[in-house]
Amino acid sequence: MIGAMIMAIAMTTAWDKTFPKSDNVEHEKVSFETRFGITLAADCYKPKGAAGKLPAIAVSGPFGAVKEQCSGLYAQTLAECGFLTIAFDPSFTGESSGTPRYVASPDINTEDFQAAVDYLISRNDVDAEKVGILGICGWGGFAINAAAVDTRVKATVASTMYDMTRVTANGYFDSEDSAAARKAKKAAMNAQRNIDFKSEVPALGGGVVDPLPADAPQFVKDYYDYYKTPRGYHARSLNSNGGWNKTSFLSFINAKLLAYAGEIESAVMVVHGENAHSRYFGEDAFKKLNGDNKELVIVPGASHCDLYDGGGKGAIPFGRIAEFYRENLK
């Protein structure tokens, strides 16, 4: 039975987030199991003094981050708005279980969101008919994918999203969308599999580039400014440190995350920055959606990473996001 036995995992009791603790929410560490037998570690945030059954939201992302970074900030802020929230570490990362470490998968990471929904619905203080999910960056794509398969999800927000299958198979701005380019990627990763099998230690691809090249694109500079400085650095973050397993992305070449996005009947909001290099992912995902309960929000002047923590200018439209959930989790 799923959840009958949860693997013991070590979770720090110290407040080690990249954002200050709110006096208006109650915080606790929780864990739950996926249908793949992986135990996910999460931070639960609840409005202080709240009683009865609350609408709830599961949050994760960005791709390569941990719950002590952006997802925790989103979760805590939405708890201040009246929701019970959890921010979880995806399978194989952070304080969650799973070996080998630092592996990503379109299927497993979609399941991570579904397992979070399992957990929320099981809580006595959650209204099982009022559960939403929120994905940031690469987890925005996984959130939409989860909404397409999980009819229990009543509202989904994808913030500054990536479609990880598209960017892996096609490169940025689809500049590598050819059989030859994909063959070269597959050959390199399969050669790496041979090396990893012999060494018994999967090689890591490296996190955000460090030191930062002078000619780095602006979005790489933005990633560096978040993940490699006190603004957003965290010791367990893949992007802040050694990065993903090099062979993680093989399965992303053969998958299409948003294949059934057009069949989502529940509410979806896509939020993106006006100046984000990744904006086309969000806008193209939105074009796939159908129904009058879908909303695209473009934040004026914001870059991709501005929607991680506000970029020092309050860029995350938390008020609008909270109102979207209030309207659709009722």
N, C-alpha and C positions, 0 to 999 in steps of 0.2 A: 504493500500500500504506500503510495507516495506520501511522504511526510511522516511515516510511521517511525522512522529512525533517521535523525539528522546527524550527519558527521560532525564531530566536535571540531570547531575551528577557533583559532586564537583571534580575538578582536581587542584592540586597545581600548582602555576605558578613559584615556586622556582625551581632551578636546584638541585634536591635531588637524583641524580644518584650516583652509586658506581664507576663511571668512569668520568674523566674530560671532559668538553665540548670542542668540536672541533671548531676552528676558521674558518674551511673550509666548514661548513654546516650551513644551516638555520634550525631552530627548531621551531615547533609549536605543541600545544596540539590539538588533533582532537577527534571526537567520531562518532560512527556509530552503527546501530542496526542490530541484528541478526534476523533470521526468527522466533526465539522463543521470540522475544520482549525484549531481553536483550541489553542494551546499553554498548558497549565496549569503554573503554578509551584507547587512544593511543598517542604516541609521533611520530610526523612526522619529518623526516630528509630529507633535500633536498640539493644537491650541491649548494654552494653559487654562485649566479650569473647565475645559469642554466636557459636556455630558451627553449621553445618548449616542445614537449611531450617526456617524459623520460620513460625508462624501470623502472619497479617498483617491489619491493619485500616486502612481509608482513612477519614479524618475531615474534615468540613467544617461550616461554620456559625459563628455564627448568620447570619441573613439580613441582609446589609449589613455583615458583619464581614470580617476578613482572617485569614489563618493565623497571624499574630503574636499574635492574641488568644485566644479560647476554644478553638478547634480545636487550636491548637498545645499548649495546656496539657493537653487531653485526650490528644493523641497522645503527648506526652512522658511523661505519667504512665502510660499503658498500656504504653509501651516499658519503663518501669521494672518493669512486671509481667511482662515476658518476651515481648512481641509486637513485631514489626517494624511500624512505623506510618508513615503519611504524613498530613500536614495540608496541604490544598491550597487555593489561591485559586480560586474559581469563575470561569467564563468571564466576560470583560469587566471583571474587578475585580482589585484588588491588583496583584501582579506578573505575573498571567496576561495573555495577549494577547486580542485581539478588539476590534473597533471597530464601532459607536460604543461608547464606554465606559459602564459603569454600567447595563447592560441585564440584565434577568432574564427567564427563560423556563422554563415548566414542563418542556418537552421538553429544552432545552439543559442545564438544570441537573440533570435526571435523568441525562442522558448524561455529565455531569461525573463522577458517581459511577461509571458504567460504565467510563469511560476510566481512572479510577483503579484499578479492578479489572484492566483490561487490563495496566496498568503493573505492578501488584504481581505478577500471575501470571507476567510475563515475567522477573522477577528470579530469579537463581540461588539466592538465599538465602531464598526464599519457597516454602512448600509450597502449590502451586496448588490443592490441595483444602481448604485451611484459610484462606479469605479472608472477612473480614467488613467491614462498613461502619458508620459512626456519624455521625449527623446531629444538629446542635444547632439549636434554634429552627426557623426556616423550612426548614433543611436536614434536619430530622427528617422532615418530610413528603416531601421529595425522596428521602431514604434509603428510606423505606417504599415509595415508588413504584418506586425502582430495584430493590428486593428483589422486587417483584411481577413484574418483567420479566426480571431477570437471575438465571438458575438457578445461576450460579457463586457467588453470594453465599450463604454458609452461615449467617451470623448477622448480625443488624441491631439496632442500638440507636438509638432516637429519644429524645433528651434535651430536655426542656422545649419540646416541639415545637409548631409552628404548622402548620396546613393553609393555605398561602398562597392557594390557589384559593378556599377557603371564606371566608376573612376578606376577600378582595378583592371577591368577588361579593356577599357577604351582610353585610359589616360585622362589628364585634365583637358577639359573643353573638347573631349573626344578626338584629341590629336593623334592617338595611337589606335584608332578604331580600324584595325586590319587584321586579317588572319596571320600575316607574317609577324606583326608586332606581338600578338597574343602568343604565337608559337615561341618566340624568343623568351617571353616571360615564363611560360610553362617549362621550357627547357632549363632555364636557370634555376627555377624552384625545384624541379625534379632532380637536377644535379646536386642541389643542396640536400635533398632527401638522402641521397647516397652518403654524403658526408656525415649528416646527422646520425644516420643509422650506425655507422662505424664508430663514431665518437660517443654515441649514447647521450649526448648533450646537445639539444637543438640550438643552433646559432641564432642570435638575436640580430634584428635588422638595424638597430640603433633608433633612438628617439629623435626628438627635434635636433637638427644639426647644431653642433657646438664644437669649436667656435663658429660663429656666424660669419659666412663669407660676405665680403663687402658688396658683392653684386647679387646677393640673394633677392628673390622677388619679395615684394612688400608683404604678401601673406605669410611667407616663411619668417620674415622679421617679426610679424605679429605673433606667430606661434612662439617664437623665441622669447618675446617680451612677456608672454603669459607663462609658458611652461618652465623656462630656464631662469626666471628671476623670482624674488620673494613674492611678487604679485600672485603667482599661481603654482610655484614649485611644490611638489610633494614627493617624499622619499619612495612611496609605493607607485607613483604614476609612471606608466610605461613611456609616455611622451617626454616626461621630465628626465628619464634615465635611459635604459638600454633598448626600449622599444619592443615590438612584437617579434615572435618567432618568425624567421625568414620565410618559412614555407606556409605560413598561415593563409596566404591569399590565393592558394591554388583553387580552393572551393569557390571563391568569389568570382573567378573567371567563368565558371560554369553555371552560375546562378543569376537570376534576375529578381531582385528584392520586390520591386513594385509591380510585378506582373498582374496582380489582381486588385490593385489599388482602386480601380474604377468600380469595384463591387462593394466597397465599404459604404454601409448605410448609416453608420453612426457619424457623429460630428467630428470634423478634423479642422485644425487650424495650423497653417504653415507660416512660420515667422522667419524673416530673413532681413539682413542688413542691406541697405541700398548699395553700399560699396563693397559688399562681400564677394570675394573671388568665387565662392561656392553658390552664389545666388541662383545660378541656372539650375542647380539640382532641385532647389525648393520650388522654383517657378514651373519646372517641367513636371515635378511630382504633382503639383496642384492641378495642372492641366489634365492629369489622369483621373482626378476625383470627380464624382458626380453628386448632384443634389444641392439643395439650397442651404444645407447645414455645413457647408465648407467655406473656409475663410482664409484669404492670403493677406498677411500683414507685412509690409515693407517698412523697415525702420529707417527714417531719413538720416543720412550721413554715417550710418553704422557699418563697421567692417564685420568680418566673420567672428573674430575673437571679442569684439565689443559685446556680443551676445553671450559670452562666457560668464562675465562678471559685471557687465555694465560699462567696461572700458573707462571707468572714472567719470562717466558722463551720464549715468543712469539710462543706458541704451536699451536695457531689457524692459519691454512693456508689460511689467508684472500686473498692472491694473487691468489691462485689456485681457491678458491670459486668465486672470482670476475670474473676470466677468464671463469669459467664454465657458469656463468650467461651471460656474454657478448656473448659467443658462442651460447647460446640457447635462448636468448631473443633478437633476431634480425630478 
